[in-house]
Amino acid sequence: MDINLLRGILLVLLIIGFLGLVAWAWSRKRKPDFDAAARLPLEDDDGKVPGREEGRT
C-alpha cells in the first residue's frame, strides 16, 4: 500500500474526528455544563486548601 494513500486516509479520519468534537462541544445540550464550568472560578469557597490538615502550616 502506498504511504501517501495511508496519509490521505489518516487525514480524512482526523478531519472527521475534529468535526465530531466541534459538533459535540457546540451542541445545545452541552451548554448548561459548560456554563457551570465557566462560573467555577467566580464562586466563593471556604478558603481552605484541599488536602491540608487543620493546625498544620
C-alpha positions as CSV (number, residue, x, y, z in Angstrom):
1,M,0.0,0.0,0.0
2,D,1.3,3.4,-0.9
3,I,2.3,5.7,2.1
4,N,0.6,8.7,0.5
5,L,-2.7,6.7,0.5
6,L,-2.3,6.0,4.2
7,R,-1.6,9.6,4.9
8,G,-4.7,10.7,3.0
9,I,-6.9,8.2,4.8
10,L,-5.4,9.3,8.2
11,L,-6.1,13.0,7.2
12,V,-9.7,12.3,6.4
13,L,-10.2,10.4,9.7
14,L,-8.6,13.2,11.7
15,I,-10.8,15.8,10.0
16,I,-13.9,13.7,10.7
17,G,-12.8,13.4,14.3
18,F,-12.2,17.1,14.7
19,L,-15.6,18.0,13.2
20,G,-17.2,15.5,15.5
21,L,-15.5,17.1,18.5
22,V,-16.6,20.6,17.4
23,A,-20.2,19.4,16.9
24,W,-20.1,17.9,20.4
25,A,-18.7,21.0,22.0
26,W,-21.2,23.4,20.3
27,S,-24.3,21.2,20.8
28,R,-27.1,22.8,22.7
29,K,-27.4,20.0,25.3
30,R,-23.7,20.7,26.5
31,K,-24.3,24.4,27.1
32,P,-25.5,24.1,30.7
33,D,-22.5,22.0,31.6
34,F,-20.1,24.5,30.0
35,D,-21.8,27.5,31.6
36,A,-21.5,25.9,35.0
37,A,-17.8,25.2,34.4
38,A,-17.2,28.8,33.3
39,R,-18.7,30.1,36.6
40,L,-16.5,27.8,38.8
41,P,-13.6,30.3,39.2
42,L,-16.0,33.0,40.3
43,E,-17.8,31.0,43.1
44,D,-16.9,31.5,46.7
45,D,-15.1,28.8,48.6
46,D,-14.4,28.2,52.2
47,G,-10.8,29.5,52.0
48,K,-9.2,26.1,52.9
49,V,-6.5,24.4,50.8
50,P,-7.7,20.9,49.8
51,G,-5.7,18.1,51.3
52,R,-4.3,20.2,54.1
53,E,-4.9,19.2,57.7
54,E,-6.2,21.7,60.3
55,G,-3.4,23.1,62.6
56,R,-0.5,22.3,60.2
57,T,1.3,25.1,58.5
